[in-house]
Amino acid sequence: MPDNKSLKPTESELEILQVLWEKGNATVREVHENLLTFKDVGYTTTLKLMQIMNEKGLVKRNDSFRTHIYKAAVNKEVTQKYMLHKFVSNLFGGSSSQLVMQALGDGKVTEQELDEIQLMIDQLKKKD
């Protein structure tokens, strides 16, 4: 498992990780084609980023074939948890409630989402 430093992927690295988390294994071309659906990026840029990510330990590369196959080397949930903790600490002074209030304050929450949130709150109360 990479150290905490490598769990701070850049925005572009996160986009690549999202593709790999979804697909499991992918070539640079497959990742690149997926990225092109929502951003303008060159193939060589994608390749270089994935090479750097391999060096950082964010992805693993299987080079036993002519076409290299990449997969995420970091767990999606662990990465999300770490980045969310850093985000809450840095932007909301460590207050989860301030984060939730900000997220819910825009009024774009569906009834289903509110029900799911309430269920989670109820479950958390039962743990105490």
PyMOL commands that set and color helices and strands:
alter all, ss='L'
color gray80, all
select helices_A, chain A and resi 4-7+11-23+28-35+43-56+76-92+96-104+111-127
alter helices_A, ss='H'
color red, helices_A
select strands_A, chain A and resi 25-26+59-62+69-72
alter strands_A, ss='S'
color yellow, strands_A
deselect
rebuild
show_as cartoon
